[in-house]
Amino acid sequence: MSGIQAMVAEDIFAFLDDPESGCASEDIQITVAFYELYGGRIQDLLNNRHRLRVLEDGKGEVIVSGLEEFEANDPNEFLALVEAGNK
């Protein structure tokens, strides 16, 4: 695992647990989605390489249709999801 990913995970959850940050961890949900765009194809790397579609809505915002998000409740869960996506 890359050192920067571990540091980011630790910092995010430490910030949410700090009462002085103004963010209550029970009010915020951390989710992870991992996709790959290669050769004109887009795949969900955390959902058995399920094929996805990139669409644009009426407001001009880009949407990745079908991308699954997974909740991470602590740094270890976050890093486990990143590692699964990297595999």
Order of alpha helices (4+ residues) and beta strands (2+ residues): alpha-beta-beta-beta-beta-beta-beta-beta-alpha
